[in-house]
Amino acid sequence: MARPQKRAGFAQGIMAISADKKEAIGTLRVTHDGRKFRYAKADASGLGAGKMSVASEPNAQIIDVNVVAAAAGARTIQLTGLTWAADIDENGLAGGYLQICDGTNEGLQYLIESNTAFVTGLTTIDITLEEPLQEALSGSGTTEVSVIPSLWYDTTESEVEESIPVGIPPVDVTADYYYWSQTGGVAIALCHGTPAVGTMLVLSSMPPGGLRAMAASVDIDTPIVAKQIATVGVSGEYKPVQLLID
């Protein structure tokens, strides 16, 4: 069943954090003034208000793996032959994507609704999709799939400037708590350097979570995330920006 587009009736306030999941990961929320937020979960380190967070990297062991044959119309499939070293929580992949990357029906993508837990010693994991398979999947190594977690699950702060920015928490976020990550509209952000008004901003490595002016000659592969507005930036201070992620 496809997830309905939600306009109102959110179970968690913009400035609230929660130990319990109250919305679907990645849910887009737009406030009456045009700001945009995505429902997210912090990783085990927690997050600071006003600091840009980034997506965790996908586990390399869930890329190009085998799947058990499944009929068209099925919603639950099983990945098999796994040798993962890392545990995966029950429903920890919800909001992510199953991509058929090679073999029969390659090129299709499905949103993940839920998954069984995976711990060391297991060799399979069951994944339930929000939409049924459009065509049958072949097993026996004929079809390969990849699992791409939601960008807003286990978000973290990073010194790697080429990381994928996913938004700014409006409040401090306790480790492993759920929160709303701001991705669009006017926000307050940690500044690095002195970017002029109108300057495009990218993730900075000093300090992690800060934003700095884009340098055209070196930032070819660094994502633009915001624009400086209202006043010139001041290093180490929190200044107004217009977020451009969503």
C-alpha positions in Angstrom: 0.0 0.0 0.0 1.5 3.4 -1.0 2.2 5.9 1.7 -0.4 8.7 1.6 0.9 12.3 1.3 0.5 13.9 4.7 -0.6 17.5 5.1 -1.6 17.8 8.8 -2.1 15.8 12.0 1.6 15.2 12.7 2.3 13.3 15.9 5.5 15.1 16.8 6.1 18.8 16.9 8.8 20.5 14.9 10.9 21.4 18.0 10.3 18.0 19.7 12.5 14.9 19.8 11.3 11.4 20.6 12.7 8.1 21.7 9.9 6.4 19.8 9.2 6.7 16.1 6.0 8.7 15.4 6.2 9.3 11.7 7.5 7.5 8.6 11.2 8.1 8.1 11.7 10.7 5.3 8.2 12.1 5.6 8.2 15.6 4.1 6.6 18.4 6.2 6.0 21.9 5.0 5.1 24.6 7.4 2.7 27.5 6.6 5.7 29.9 6.1 7.3 27.5 3.5 10.0 25.8 5.6 10.5 22.2 4.8 11.4 19.3 7.2 12.1 15.6 6.9 11.4 13.1 9.7 14.7 11.7 10.7 16.6 9.6 13.3 20.0 10.6 14.8 22.8 8.1 15.0 24.5 7.0 18.3 26.4 10.2 18.6 23.5 12.7 18.8 23.3 16.0 16.9 23.6 19.7 17.7 21.0 22.4 16.9 21.9 24.5 13.9 24.6 22.1 12.6 24.2 20.4 9.2 23.9 16.6 9.5 24.7 14.1 6.8 23.5 10.6 5.7 25.2 7.5 6.9 27.0 5.5 4.3 25.1 2.3 3.2 26.5 -0.9 4.4 28.7 -2.3 1.6 27.4 -5.8 2.4 23.8 -4.9 1.2 24.9 -3.9 -2.2 24.6 -6.5 -5.1 23.2 -9.4 -3.0 21.1 -12.4 -4.0 17.3 -12.7 -3.6 15.0 -15.7 -3.3 12.6 -16.0 -6.2 9.3 -14.2 -5.7 6.1 -14.0 -7.8 4.7 -10.8 -9.3 2.4 -9.2 -6.7 4.4 -10.3 -3.7 5.3 -7.7 -1.2 7.7 -9.6 1.1 11.0 -10.9 -0.4 14.0 -12.5 1.2 17.6 -11.7 0.7 19.8 -14.7 1.0 23.4 -15.9 1.2 24.3 -13.0 3.5 27.5 -12.8 5.5 27.1 -9.4 7.1 29.1 -8.5 10.2 26.8 -5.6 11.3 23.4 -6.0 13.0 20.4 -4.4 11.5 17.4 -3.4 13.7 13.9 -4.6 13.0 12.4 -2.0 10.6 15.8 -0.2 10.5 15.6 -0.2 6.7 12.0 1.2 6.6 11.9 4.3 4.4 14.8 3.0 2.3 14.8 1.4 -1.1 15.2 -2.0 -2.7 16.8 -1.6 -6.1 17.0 -4.4 -8.7 20.5 -3.7 -10.0 21.3 -6.7 -12.2 19.5 -9.5 -13.9 15.8 -10.1 -14.3 13.7 -6.9 -14.0 16.8 -4.7 -13.4 16.2 -1.0 -13.2 13.2 -1.2 -10.9 13.0 0.4 -7.4 10.7 -0.2 -4.5 10.1 1.7 -1.2 10.7 -0.5 1.9 7.9 -0.7 4.5 9.6 -2.9 7.1 12.2 -5.6 7.6 13.1 -8.4 10.1 16.0 -7.9 12.4 19.4 -9.2 11.3 22.1 -10.4 13.7 25.5 -12.0 13.2 25.1 -15.7 12.3 22.0 -15.2 10.1 22.2 -15.6 6.4 18.8 -14.1 5.4 16.6 -11.1 6.0 13.0 -10.5 5.0 12.0 -7.2 3.5 8.4 -6.0 3.0 7.7 -3.4 0.3 5.1 -0.7 0.2 4.2 -1.6 -3.4 3.9 -5.2 -4.7 6.4 -6.5 -7.2 5.5 -5.5 -10.7 7.1 -8.5 -12.2 8.5 -11.8 -10.8 12.0 -12.0 -9.4 14.3 -14.8 -10.3 16.4 -16.5 -7.6 19.5 -18.7 -7.7 21.8 -15.8 -8.2 20.1 -14.7 -11.4 18.8 -11.4 -9.9 20.9 -9.1 -7.7 19.5 -6.4 -5.5 20.8 -3.5 -3.4 19.3 -2.0 -0.3 19.7 1.8 0.0 18.8 3.0 3.5 16.8 6.3 3.9 19.0 9.3 3.8 17.3 10.4 7.1 18.0 7.3 9.1 21.0 7.4 11.5 22.0 10.9 10.5 25.3 12.1 11.8 27.8 15.0 11.7 30.9 14.6 9.5 34.2 16.2 8.6 34.0 14.8 5.1 32.8 17.7 2.9 31.6 15.4 0.1 29.1 13.7 2.4 25.4 13.9 1.5 23.9 16.7 3.6 20.3 15.9 4.8 19.3 18.9 6.9 19.7 20.9 10.1 18.1 20.0 13.5 16.2 22.9 15.0 17.1 21.6 18.5 19.8 19.4 20.1 19.0 15.8 19.4 19.7 13.0 21.8 21.6 9.9 20.4 19.2 7.5 18.6 16.2 9.9 18.9 13.8 10.9 16.2 13.5 14.5 15.1 12.5 16.9 12.3 15.5 17.8 10.0 15.1 21.1 8.3 15.8 20.9 4.5 14.3 24.0 3.0 13.5 27.6 3.8 15.0 30.1 6.3 17.1 28.5 9.0 19.9 29.3 11.4 23.2 27.5 10.8 26.7 27.3 12.2 29.0 29.5 10.0 32.6 28.9 9.0 34.4 31.9 7.4 32.7 35.1 6.4 30.4 34.3 3.4 28.8 37.4 1.9 25.0 37.7 1.5 24.0 35.7 -1.6 26.9 33.3 -1.4 26.2 29.7 -2.1 27.2 27.5 0.9 28.6 24.0 1.2 29.4 21.7 4.1 32.6 22.6 6.0 35.0 20.3 7.8 35.9 23.0 10.4 34.0 22.4 12.5 31.8 19.4 11.5 28.3 20.6 10.8 29.3 24.1 9.8 28.7 25.8 6.4 31.2 27.8 4.4 31.3 29.7 1.1 31.5 27.5 -2.0 34.9 27.8 -3.8 34.2 27.4 -7.5 37.7 26.1 -8.2 37.7 23.2 -5.7 34.1 22.3 -4.9 33.0 20.6 -8.1 31.8 17.5 -6.2 30.7 19.2 -3.0 26.9 19.6 -2.7 25.5 23.1 -2.4 23.1 23.1 0.5 22.2 26.8 1.3 22.5 30.5 0.5 23.7 33.1 2.9 21.0 35.7 3.6 20.3 38.9 5.5 23.8 39.4 6.9 27.5 38.4 6.3 28.6 35.2 8.0 30.9 35.2 11.0 33.0 32.1 11.8 31.8 30.2 14.9 28.5 32.0 15.0 25.1 30.9 14.0 23.7 33.0 11.0 20.6 33.0 8.8 20.6 30.9 5.6 18.1 29.7 3.1 18.3 25.9 2.9 18.2 24.4 -0.6 18.2 20.7 0.0 14.4 20.3 -0.6 
